[in-house]
Amino acid sequence: MSKEKRLFTDILIIGCGIAGASAALEAAKSGLKVIVLSKSSKLEESNTFYAQGGIVSLGKDDYPELLKEDILEAGDNINSPKAVEILAREGKKTVDEVLIKELGIPFSRSSSDSLDYAQEAGHSRRRILHTKDTTGKTIEERFIQALKKFSNVRILAAHTAVDLLTVPHHSKNPKSFYTEPKCMGAYVLDNQTKRVRTIIAPYTILATGGCGAVYSYTSNPMGAIGDGYAMAYRAGARIVNMEYIQFHPTSLFHRDADGFLISETVRGEGGRLITKEGLTFMENYNKKRDLAPRDEVTRAIYEEMTNSNSSYVYLDLVSYAKFDIKKRFPNIHKTCLSYGFDITKEPIPVVPAAHYCCGGILVDEWGKSSLKRLCAVGEVSCSGVHGANRLASTSLLEGLVWGRRVSKHIASHFEPALQDPASIHDWYYPYKEEEVDPALINQDWISIRSTLWNYAGIIRTKKRLERAKADLDYLRHRIEKFYKEAKMDEKVVGLKHGIQVALLITYAALGNPNSLGAHFLKE
């Protein structure tokens, strides 16, 4: 495999979470040749894998119009009405057809003939399907199993996307500059050989997930550094709404927990946020109390922590649960117990963490970006579904719906690439490749993450954002010089992506003087 310097396919899909996997499955069924990239050696590694709560469907006494109202209210009504309509109209049908019938996801049941629907913040009905508290893991594993059955799908693990391949930028033919810019695939680093391969494809789908790991505290896996945003921006695609970074209110507070998420369904099932003194406080901030939208709950916790000079608050489930906690939340119980907290006997110490980017690569109802032949689905995209703040458990549904839609659209409108592959140059390596010093990379990441957390985090001010801009701009110049001289390595590539994403967030936040949803400015 490593000897293949150039690869050709009909569709290149970068990312293998629910969005990328559903796009790959739909494309495979249409007979198109597909290459799926995962930068991790573990194919299942993605934000999807760690999603606990569940996926939105429609529960009892529920209907699309009500779901639309909840999404719009959570998003401060700056959502795209068309995108919200698509999600509400096609969501349940897609879940039923793909997840239940095709993949056989064993969603939890309240009885032998009835699915169990959970309640989460911002929802006016119980409509969240789940497999206890490991929903994402179950879905991801079933998708990968299904993809491996198709001979026209090739999955490349441990491959890091370096840059999108675009014409005319990467063309050796000067006449190509007179043509409309378009994406023709990507340059991809083989993490094992450290050599860059050229993958040429008439259509490229970015499904690289979010960017929570550019913050000091996050619920995302550490690979979620926003690769797709950075590559699309450099290629010239439109990027919007990057200031709307949603922080999840409740991640486990423990120095070794790596941002382990305490699902919103814990509050949906009755859990209450309390101070160290045991007092509930959400009633002082929102009439929906602990089931207020995530941005409001996050800021309330932040205020309580600030006022009491504390590093965390508690989430108390044991005092309010009327069910078997261990049975309903087995993974959360097991994980918390491993860190010394028994949630069946005591409250859970929690702190907010960067969780979800509501902005991204602007796409239409079919996942098409402003750059010809480049599509994006899932968290890396901005379809307009989420507006200024995402409603709980709509992310998996958006990835599923748009993943399926984008491949259906490509299959029905497929056109081979007209560009001569011979006119596209392979990757240019530095004249002198220097050894990578991990200490430099680690320190640069500390600077990026702490700058965003302190200056462009939960509560922002103009002065903080201006300081972030100055510090990150300075750091970018150093990283770019480092990148141009260093040997190709996935850590170096990731650092280049990360500084670009940090600047996208900061510039977007500076450019928006209005507090909305997940973008909160304090004068």
C-alpha positions as CSV (number, residue, x, y, z in Angstrom):
1,M,0.0,0.0,0.0
2,S,2.7,2.5,1.0
3,K,4.4,2.1,-2.5
4,E,1.3,3.7,-4.2
5,K,2.3,7.3,-4.6
6,R,-0.9,8.2,-6.4
7,L,-4.4,6.9,-5.9
8,F,-7.5,7.5,-7.9
9,T,-11.1,7.2,-6.8
10,D,-14.6,8.5,-7.6
11,I,-15.1,10.0,-4.1
12,L,-12.5,10.8,-1.4
13,I,-14.0,11.1,2.1
14,I,-11.8,12.5,4.8
15,G,-13.1,11.4,8.1
16,C,-15.0,8.3,9.3
17,G,-17.5,9.4,12.0
18,I,-21.2,9.2,11.4
19,A,-21.2,11.8,8.7
20,G,-18.3,10.3,6.7
21,A,-19.4,6.8,7.3
22,S,-23.0,7.4,6.2
23,A,-21.7,9.2,3.1
24,A,-19.4,6.3,2.3
25,L,-22.1,3.7,2.8
26,E,-24.5,5.5,0.5
27,A,-21.9,6.1,-2.2
28,A,-20.8,2.4,-2.0
29,K,-24.4,1.2,-2.5
30,S,-24.5,3.4,-5.7
31,G,-21.5,1.6,-7.1
32,L,-19.0,4.5,-6.9
33,K,-15.4,3.8,-5.9
34,V,-14.7,5.3,-2.5
35,I,-11.6,6.0,-0.4
36,V,-12.2,6.8,3.3
37,L,-9.4,8.4,5.3
38,S,-8.9,8.1,9.1
39,K,-5.9,9.9,10.6
40,S,-6.0,7.5,13.5
41,S,-4.9,3.9,13.3
42,K,-8.2,3.1,15.0
43,L,-11.0,3.5,12.4
44,E,-13.6,4.1,15.1
45,E,-11.7,7.1,16.6
46,S,-14.0,10.1,16.1
47,N,-16.3,12.4,18.0
48,T,-19.1,10.0,17.1
49,F,-17.5,7.2,19.0
50,Y,-17.6,9.2,22.2
51,A,-21.2,10.5,21.8
52,Q,-23.1,9.2,24.8
53,G,-26.6,10.8,24.9
54,G,-28.2,9.7,21.7
55,I,-29.7,10.8,18.4
56,V,-32.8,12.8,17.8
57,S,-35.9,11.1,16.3
58,L,-39.5,11.8,17.1
59,G,-41.1,10.5,20.3
60,K,-44.6,10.0,21.4
61,D,-47.0,13.0,20.8
62,D,-44.2,14.6,18.8
63,Y,-44.0,16.0,15.3
64,P,-41.5,17.8,13.0
65,E,-42.9,21.3,13.6
66,L,-42.3,21.0,17.3
67,L,-38.7,19.8,16.7
68,K,-38.2,22.7,14.4
69,E,-39.3,25.2,17.0
70,D,-36.9,23.7,19.6
71,I,-34.0,23.8,17.2
72,L,-34.7,27.4,16.3
73,E,-35.1,28.5,19.9
74,A,-31.8,26.9,20.9
75,G,-30.1,28.5,17.9
76,D,-31.3,32.0,18.8
77,N,-33.3,32.0,15.5
78,I,-30.3,32.6,13.2
79,N,-30.6,29.1,11.9
80,S,-31.2,28.4,8.2
81,P,-35.0,27.7,8.0
82,K,-34.4,25.4,5.0
83,A,-31.8,23.3,6.8
84,V,-33.9,23.0,9.9
85,E,-36.9,21.9,7.8
86,I,-34.8,19.2,6.1
87,L,-33.5,17.8,9.4
88,A,-37.0,17.8,11.0
89,R,-38.6,16.3,7.9
90,E,-36.1,13.6,7.0
91,G,-34.6,12.9,10.4
92,K,-36.8,10.2,11.7
93,K,-37.1,8.5,8.3
94,T,-33.4,8.4,7.9
95,V,-32.9,7.0,11.4
96,D,-35.5,4.3,10.8
97,E,-34.1,3.3,7.4
98,V,-30.4,3.4,8.0
99,L,-29.8,2.9,11.7
100,I,-32.6,0.6,12.6
101,K,-33.4,-1.4,9.5
102,E,-30.1,-1.4,7.7
103,L,-27.5,-1.4,10.5
104,G,-29.7,-2.9,13.2
105,I,-28.8,-0.5,15.9
106,P,-30.2,-2.1,19.2
107,F,-31.7,1.1,20.6
108,S,-32.8,0.8,24.2
109,R,-36.5,-0.1,24.8
110,S,-38.9,0.8,27.5
111,S,-40.8,-2.4,26.7
112,S,-40.6,-5.3,24.1
113,D,-42.6,-3.3,21.6
114,S,-41.6,0.3,22.4
115,L,-38.4,2.3,22.0
116,D,-37.2,4.3,25.0
117,Y,-36.9,8.0,24.3
118,A,-34.7,10.2,26.6
119,Q,-35.1,13.8,27.5
120,E,-32.4,16.4,27.0
121,A,-32.0,20.2,27.5
122,G,-33.9,22.4,25.1
123,H,-36.3,19.6,23.9
124,S,-40.0,19.9,24.6
125,R,-40.5,16.2,24.2
126,R,-38.7,12.9,25.1
127,R,-37.4,12.1,21.6
128,I,-33.7,11.0,22.0
129,L,-33.0,7.4,20.9
130,H,-30.1,5.8,22.7
131,T,-28.3,2.6,23.5
132,K,-28.0,3.4,27.2
133,D,-25.0,5.8,27.3
134,T,-22.8,4.4,24.5
135,T,-24.9,5.4,21.5
136,G,-22.1,6.8,19.4
137,K,-19.9,3.9,20.0
138,T,-22.6,1.4,18.9
139,I,-23.4,3.4,15.7
140,E,-19.8,3.9,14.7
141,E,-18.9,0.2,15.1
142,R,-21.9,-0.9,13.1
143,F,-21.1,1.6,10.2
144,I,-17.5,0.3,10.0
145,Q,-18.7,-3.3,9.9
146,A,-21.0,-2.4,7.0
147,L,-18.4,-0.5,5.0
148,K,-15.9,-3.4,5.2
149,K,-18.3,-5.6,3.3
150,F,-18.0,-3.4,0.1
151,S,-15.2,-4.2,-2.4
152,N,-15.5,-0.7,-3.8
153,V,-14.7,1.0,-0.5
154,R,-11.1,1.4,0.6
155,I,-10.3,2.6,4.1
156,L,-6.9,4.1,4.8
157,A,-6.2,4.3,8.5
158,A,-3.3,6.3,9.9
159,H,-3.4,8.8,7.0
160,T,-3.4,12.5,7.8
161,A,-4.9,14.9,5.3
162,V,-2.3,17.7,4.7
163,D,-4.0,19.9,2.1
164,L,-6.8,19.9,-0.4
165,L,-5.7,19.5,-3.9
166,T,-7.1,22.3,-6.0
167,V,-6.9,23.5,-9.6
168,P,-5.4,25.8,-10.6
169,H,-3.3,26.1,-7.5
170,H,-1.7,22.7,-7.8
171,S,-1.7,22.4,-11.6
172,K,1.4,22.5,-13.7
173,N,-0.6,23.9,-16.7
174,P,-0.6,27.7,-16.7
175,K,-3.8,27.7,-18.8
176,S,-5.7,26.2,-15.9
177,F,-5.7,29.7,-14.2
178,Y,-8.4,30.7,-16.6
179,T,-10.7,28.0,-15.3
180,E,-13.1,28.0,-12.3
181,P,-11.3,26.8,-9.1
182,K,-12.2,23.3,-8.1
183,C,-11.1,20.6,-5.7
184,M,-9.5,17.5,-7.2
185,G,-8.7,15.4,-4.1
186,A,-6.0,15.9,-1.4
187,Y,-2.4,15.5,-0.4
188,V,-2.3,12.8,2.3
189,L,0.5,11.9,4.7
190,D,1.0,8.2,5.4
191,N,1.7,8.4,9.1
192,Q,4.0,5.3,9.0
193,T,6.2,6.0,6.0
194,K,6.1,9.9,6.5
195,R,5.6,10.3,2.8
196,V,2.8,12.3,1.2
197,R,0.5,10.6,-1.3
198,T,-1.6,12.3,-4.0
199,I,-5.2,11.2,-4.0
200,I,-7.1,12.4,-7.1
201,A,-10.9,12.3,-7.0
202,P,-13.6,14.1,-9.0
203,Y,-15.4,14.7,-5.6
204,T,-14.1,15.3,-2.1
205,I,-16.2,15.2,1.0
206,L,-14.8,16.6,4.2
207,A,-16.1,14.9,7.3
208,T,-13.3,15.7,9.7
209,G,-15.4,16.6,12.7
210,G,-14.9,19.5,15.1
211,C,-12.2,21.5,16.8
212,G,-12.8,21.3,20.5
213,A,-9.2,20.1,21.1
214,V,-7.8,23.6,20.2
215,Y,-9.1,24.5,23.7
216,S,-7.4,23.6,27.0
217,Y,-10.5,21.7,28.3
218,T,-12.6,19.8,25.9
219,S,-15.0,16.8,25.7
220,N,-13.6,15.9,22.2
221,P,-10.8,13.4,21.5
222,M,-7.4,15.1,21.2
223,G,-7.5,14.6,17.4
224,A,-10.4,17.0,17.0
225,I,-8.3,20.0,16.0
226,G,-10.3,21.3,13.1
227,D,-8.2,19.9,10.2
228,G,-11.1,20.3,7.7
229,Y,-11.8,24.0,8.6
230,A,-8.1,24.8,8.0
231,M,-7.7,23.0,4.7
232,A,-11.0,24.4,3.3
233,Y,-10.0,27.9,4.3
234,R,-6.7,27.6,2.6
235,A,-8.4,26.2,-0.5
236,G,-10.7,29.2,-0.7
237,A,-14.0,27.8,0.5
238,R,-16.3,30.0,2.6
239,I,-16.1,29.6,6.3
240,V,-18.9,31.1,8.5
241,N,-20.0,31.3,12.2
242,M,-16.8,30.1,13.7
243,E,-17.4,32.3,16.8
244,Y,-20.2,30.0,17.9
245,I,-18.2,27.5,19.9
246,Q,-20.5,25.5,22.2
247,F,-19.2,24.5,25.6
248,H,-20.8,21.4,27.1
249,P,-21.7,22.3,30.7
250,T,-20.7,19.0,32.3
251,S,-17.4,17.2,31.8
252,L,-15.9,15.2,34.7
253,F,-13.6,17.3,36.9
254,H,-10.5,15.2,37.4
255,R,-6.9,15.8,36.3
256,D,-6.7,12.5,34.6
257,A,-10.2,12.3,33.1
258,D,-9.3,14.0,29.7
259,G,-12.6,15.8,29.5
260,F,-14.8,12.7,30.0
261,L,-18.4,13.9,29.2
262,I,-21.2,13.5,31.6
263,S,-24.1,13.3,29.1
264,E,-26.9,15.8,29.1
265,T,-29.3,12.9,29.5
266,V,-28.2,12.8,33.2
267,R,-29.9,16.1,33.7
268,G,-32.7,15.0,31.3
269,E,-33.4,12.1,33.7
270,G,-33.6,14.4,36.7
271,G,-30.0,15.3,37.7
272,R,-29.6,18.8,39.3
273,L,-26.6,21.1,39.3
274,I,-25.6,22.1,42.8
275,T,-22.9,24.2,44.6
276,K,-20.4,22.8,46.9
277,E,-22.8,23.7,49.7
278,G,-25.4,21.5,48.1
279,L,-27.7,24.3,46.8
280,T,-29.3,24.1,43.4
281,F,-28.8,27.3,41.3
282,M,-30.1,26.9,37.8
283,E,-33.5,28.3,38.8
284,N,-31.7,31.7,39.3
285,Y,-30.7,31.8,35.7
286,N,-33.5,30.2,33.5
287,K,-37.1,29.1,34.0
288,K,-36.1,25.7,32.5
289,R,-33.6,25.3,35.3
290,D,-31.2,22.4,34.5
291,L,-32.7,21.8,31.1
292,A,-32.0,25.3,29.8
293,P,-30.0,25.5,26.5
294,R,-26.4,24.5,26.8
295,D,-24.9,28.0,26.4
296,E,-27.0,29.3,29.3
297,V,-26.2,26.4,31.6
298,T,-22.5,26.7,30.8
299,R,-22.4,30.4,31.7
300,A,-24.4,29.8,34.9
301,I,-21.8,27.2,36.0
302,Y,-19.0,29.6,35.0
303,E,-20.6,32.4,37.1
304,E,-21.1,30.1,40.1
305,M,-17.5,28.9,39.9
306,T,-16.3,32.5,39.7
307,N,-18.5,33.8,42.5
308,S,-17.3,31.0,44.9
309,N,-13.7,30.9,43.6
310,S,-14.2,27.2,42.8
311,S,-12.8,25.0,40.1
312,Y,-16.1,23.0,39.7
313,V,-19.7,22.5,40.7
314,Y,-21.5,19.2,41.3
315,L,-24.1,17.3,39.3
316,D,-26.4,15.5,41.7
317,L,-28.2,12.5,40.2
318,V,-28.4,10.2,43.2
319,S,-30.7,12.6,45.2
320,Y,-33.2,12.8,42.3
321,A,-33.1,9.5,40.4
322,K,-36.1,7.2,40.5
323,F,-34.5,4.5,38.5
324,D,-31.4,2.2,38.6
325,I,-28.5,4.6,37.9
326,K,-26.0,1.9,37.2
327,K,-28.3,0.2,34.6
328,R,-29.3,3.4,32.8
329,F,-25.8,4.9,32.7
330,P,-23.4,1.9,32.9
331,N,-20.5,3.6,31.0
332,I,-20.7,6.8,33.0
333,H,-21.0,4.9,36.2
334,K,-18.0,2.7,35.3
335,T,-15.8,5.5,34.2
336,C,-16.6,7.8,37.2
337,L,-15.9,4.8,39.5
338,S,-12.5,4.4,38.0
339,Y,-11.7,7.9,39.1
340,G,-13.0,7.4,42.6
341,F,-16.6,8.7,42.2
342,D,-19.6,6.4,42.8
343,I,-22.5,8.3,41.1
344,T,-25.0,5.9,42.8
345,K,-23.9,7.4,46.2
346,E,-22.5,10.9,45.6
347,P,-22.7,13.9,43.3
348,I,-20.3,14.2,40.3
349,P,-17.8,17.1,40.2
350,V,-18.2,18.8,36.8
351,V,-16.8,21.7,34.8
352,P,-17.6,23.0,31.3
353,A,-15.5,22.0,28.3
354,A,-15.3,23.0,24.6
355,H,-17.7,20.6,22.9
356,Y,-19.1,21.6,19.5
357,C,-18.5,24.2,16.7
358,C,-21.8,25.5,15.3
359,G,-20.0,27.1,12.3
360,G,-17.8,25.7,9.6
361,I,-17.6,25.3,5.9
362,L,-20.8,26.8,4.4
363,V,-22.8,24.2,2.5
364,D,-26.1,24.0,0.8
365,E,-28.9,21.5,1.3
366,W,-26.8,18.8,-0.5
367,G,-23.6,19.4,1.4
368,K,-21.9,21.4,-1.5
369,S,-19.4,24.1,-0.5
370,S,-18.6,27.3,-2.4
371,L,-15.6,25.5,-3.9
372,K,-16.6,23.4,-6.9
373,R,-16.5,19.6,-6.2
374,L,-15.8,20.0,-2.5
375,C,-18.5,18.9,-0.1
376,A,-18.6,18.9,3.7
377,V,-20.9,17.1,6.2
378,G,-21.2,16.8,9.9
379,E,-19.6,19.2,12.4
380,V,-17.0,20.5,10.0
381,S,-19.8,21.9,7.8
382,C,-22.2,24.8,8.5
383,S,-25.5,23.8,7.0
384,G,-27.3,26.3,9.1
385,V,-29.1,23.8,11.2
386,H,-27.6,24.9,14.5
387,G,-27.6,28.7,14.3
388,A,-25.8,30.2,17.3
389,N,-26.1,27.2,19.6
390,R,-26.7,23.5,18.9
391,L,-29.8,21.7,20.3
392,A,-28.7,18.5,22.2
393,S,-28.3,15.3,20.1
394,T,-29.0,17.0,16.8
395,S,-25.3,16.6,15.7
396,L,-25.5,12.9,15.1
397,L,-28.7,13.3,13.2
398,E,-27.3,16.1,11.0
399,G,-24.3,14.0,10.2
400,L,-26.5,11.1,9.2
401,V,-28.9,13.1,7.1
402,W,-26.4,15.2,5.2
403,G,-24.0,12.3,4.8
404,R,-26.7,10.3,3.0
405,R,-27.9,13.4,1.1
406,V,-24.5,14.4,-0.3
407,S,-23.7,10.9,-1.7
408,K,-27.2,10.6,-3.2
409,H,-26.7,13.9,-4.9
410,I,-23.2,13.1,-6.2
411,A,-24.3,9.7,-7.5
412,S,-27.3,11.2,-9.4
413,H,-25.1,14.1,-10.9
414,F,-21.8,12.3,-11.2
415,E,-19.3,13.8,-13.7
416,P,-15.8,12.5,-14.2
417,A,-13.0,15.0,-13.6
418,L,-12.0,16.8,-16.8
419,Q,-8.6,17.8,-15.5
420,D,-5.7,15.7,-16.8
421,P,-4.2,14.1,-13.7
422,A,-0.8,14.3,-15.3
423,S,-1.0,18.1,-15.0
424,I,-1.3,18.0,-11.2
425,H,2.0,18.0,-9.4
426,D,2.8,15.8,-6.4
427,W,3.8,17.1,-3.0
428,Y,6.8,19.4,-2.8
429,Y,9.1,18.5,0.1
430,P,11.3,21.1,1.9
431,Y,14.8,21.4,0.4
432,K,16.3,20.5,3.7
433,E,14.0,18.5,6.0
434,E,14.9,19.1,9.7
435,E,14.2,16.8,12.5
436,V,11.0,17.6,14.5
437,D,11.5,18.7,18.1
438,P,8.5,17.5,20.1
439,A,9.1,20.0,22.8
440,L,8.5,22.9,20.4
441,I,5.2,21.3,19.2
442,N,4.0,20.7,22.7
443,Q,4.8,24.2,23.8
444,D,3.0,25.7,20.8
445,W,-0.1,23.7,21.5
446,I,-0.1,24.8,25.1
447,S,0.1,28.4,23.9
448,I,-2.8,27.9,21.4
449,R,-5.1,26.1,23.8
450,S,-4.5,28.4,26.8
451,T,-4.9,31.5,24.6
452,L,-8.3,30.3,23.3
453,W,-9.5,29.1,26.7
454,N,-8.6,32.3,28.5
455,Y,-9.4,34.9,25.8
456,A,-11.9,33.3,23.4
457,G,-13.7,30.9,25.6
458,I,-17.0,30.8,27.5
459,I,-17.1,34.6,28.3
460,R,-15.3,37.0,26.0
461,T,-14.4,40.6,26.0
462,K,-13.0,42.8,23.2
463,K,-9.7,43.3,25.0
464,R,-9.3,39.5,25.5
465,L,-10.0,38.8,21.9
466,E,-7.6,41.5,20.7
467,R,-4.9,39.9,22.9
468,A,-5.7,36.5,21.5
469,K,-5.4,37.9,17.9
470,A,-2.0,39.5,18.6
471,D,-0.6,36.4,20.4
472,L,-1.9,33.9,17.8
473,D,-0.7,36.0,14.8
474,Y,2.8,36.1,16.2
475,L,2.7,32.3,16.9
476,R,1.4,31.6,13.3
477,H,4.6,33.1,11.8
478,R,6.8,30.9,13.9
479,I,4.8,27.8,13.1
480,E,4.7,28.5,9.4
481,K,8.5,28.9,9.3
482,F,8.8,25.7,11.4
483,Y,6.4,23.8,9.0
484,K,8.3,24.8,5.9
485,E,11.6,23.5,7.3
486,A,10.5,20.4,9.2
487,K,10.2,16.8,8.1
488,M,6.7,15.8,7.2
489,D,5.0,14.4,10.4
490,E,1.4,14.2,11.5
491,K,2.1,16.3,14.6
492,V,3.6,19.1,12.5
493,V,0.7,19.0,10.1
494,G,-1.7,19.1,13.0
495,L,0.0,22.1,14.4
496,K,-0.4,24.0,11.2
497,H,-4.1,23.1,11.1
498,G,-4.6,24.1,14.7
499,I,-3.1,27.6,14.6
500,Q,-5.3,28.3,11.5
501,V,-8.4,27.2,13.3
502,A,-7.5,29.2,16.4
503,L,-7.3,32.3,14.2
504,L,-10.5,31.6,12.4
505,I,-12.3,31.4,15.8
506,T,-10.7,34.6,17.1
507,Y,-11.2,36.7,14.0
508,A,-14.9,35.6,13.8
509,A,-15.4,36.5,17.4
510,L,-13.8,39.9,17.0
511,G,-15.9,40.6,14.0
512,N,-19.2,39.9,15.7
513,P,-20.1,42.6,18.3
514,N,-23.5,41.0,19.2
515,S,-23.8,38.3,21.9
516,L,-25.8,35.4,20.6
517,G,-26.0,31.8,21.8
518,A,-22.5,30.4,22.2
519,H,-20.8,33.7,21.5
520,F,-21.0,35.8,24.7
521,L,-19.4,39.2,25.0
522,K,-19.1,40.9,28.4
523,E,-18.6,44.6,28.4
